[in-house]
């Protein structure tokens, strides 16, 4: 009951009392009509109705004898049931935020019109058969549509339900529960998707490569050689032949902040976001809404996105109101419980956190919660408002290795959802583990891994072995993870049989999203080494590795600039970013692959300006930092006046499905 009160706490007491009074007027009018009929039949009623035939089955009639006191008790029972039904409907109407005076006026006028439309003879007809029929209706509690022609009380009840809505499949009704095994069954045609028997193993490539394939070993100094390990996937839609069933079904849990800091424009933005989200989900997907303030509750079960259920979710979204403190971890705790207790599992599971992030320390608790479950779950965070905590929201998405979307311009919300859902629905593999080992044989045993970029790397053995774990990877995409190899001084003479050593071994393990079958792949990095005094031809850098090393180095510089801005050293941050930009532009070998890095640096430089940093700059830089390292999401771009811009040229992390969905959204708005 406390949870139900929280759900409607923004509705005023006056509105609730007024609507209760309107319902009571309807009940009183019905009672007066019912009593008038009984008075005209007072002699028959006082003597008692000896037999009333009650059908238990359509063709069976069982006699039941009712006394006057029993009849009065049945009347009280129906009145209480009708009152309870009206109260539930009134709360739904109040959730639509119709002005109180307008509610009173509409209901009073419709009530009077309804009463006036009943013929006088029908209002005052009195006969023993009609009185018996009223009691028959009370005893049976037949559906409302069967009571339309069965007495004045039934007509008024039917009117109230028509006014407030009486389709149980389209109404929203909050029912508190601690058991989350009531999820809808996945529709039969989507329960056993196997990717059309596609060989997923052939669609995923593992590659490890260095910026230069061959190099000279110097005798007196070490050299740093950038390298990266990559997962590259083919486009599954080319194999599906436009068969929509190839898309992964999604179990999506939206954890929604309804705390006091979300009141007003923010909560309206969240409601708009959720309403738009319904347009991107299909009947193969399931959705669960969870709301939180100081405490959390499951707002809806995990339900399939059929047409009827979409109307149910629309009503549930309208019923969300803001007020209270903030406890993000309470909301994610229920989300993880729902994930654990569900009866069925879709191909992909993800959490969308919609909040302003005003809850320091939540990321650590959410990490602990996630560590307790075995299911593969990604977390995407959507930060609302100019005052949201971008550092926290970006930290939370890192826990679930998802994207962080900074929402300053609400008109771009649908594009952000399209981007996130496009990646989820095109998921090809999950439970991905990449391990790299650097253990070359003599005489190159001193070659080591000196540095890894990003915090997704896990150290296994210092300088020798590292691993990365990913929840999933989409089709038609790539993930590139950059590290640096150190080549120590080498004073010996390189022999021909020692010229091409195996420097790094990479091993990939992954699970097919559809069949859940596990695969493994191996790739080896070989370098061609030369003595310092040997003559070799032009050594052009690998463009893929060069592009990715610029990405991570620019991302590292953006985070360092943000830290300077936190210390109010904004001018130093701008100067540092400009220096790096000029260094990139001065190297002709980098010019062909440096476009995205230059765009990021320019955006960060503008965000570092003192007048911009507190407004949007800090949030933008947090987003660039986390998304660039994780190669996820759409980075917000701003013009020099501080307005968030639509991205005509999408980011470098989108696959064909994401690009298609985002462009379709943009086309509808153009």
URLIN-V890350 format. One line per field, one symbol per residue. ss: DSSP state (H for helix, E for strand, L for the rest). A space follows every 50 residues. Layout:
BEGIN
ss=???
END
This chain:
BEGIN
ss=LHHHHHHLLLLLHHHHHHHHHHHHHHHHHHHHHHHHHHHHLHHHHHHLLL LEEEEEELLEEEEELLLHHHHHHHHHHHHHHHHHHHHHHHHHHHLLLLLH HHHHHHHHHHHHHHHHHLLHHHHHLLLHHHHHHHHHHHHHLLLHHHLLLL LHHHHHHHHHHHHHLLLLLLLLLLLLLLLLLLLLLLLHHHHLLLLLLLLH HHHEEEEEEELLLEEELLLLLLEEEEEEEEEEELLLHHHHLLLHHHLLLE EEEEEEELLHHHLLHHHHHHHHHHHHHHLLLLLLLEEEEEEELLLEEELL LLEELLHHHHHHHHHHHHLLLLLLLLLHHHHHHHHHHHHHHLLLLLLEEE EEEEELLLLLLHHHHHHHHHHLLLLLLEEEEEEELLLLLHHHHHHHHHHL EEEEEEELLHHHHHHHHHHHHHHHHLEEEEEEEEEEEELLLLLLLLLEEE EELLLLLEEEELLLEEEEEEEEEELLLEEEEEEEEEELLLLLLLLHHHLE EEEEEEEEEEEELLLLLEEEEEEEEEEEEELLLLLLLLLLLLHHHHHHHH HHHHHHHHHHHHHHHHLLLHHHHHHHHHHHHHHHHLLHHHHHHLHHHHHH HHHHHHHHLHHHHHHHHHHHHHHHHHHHHHLLLLLLEELLLLLEELLLLL LLLLLHHHHHHHHHHHHHHL
END
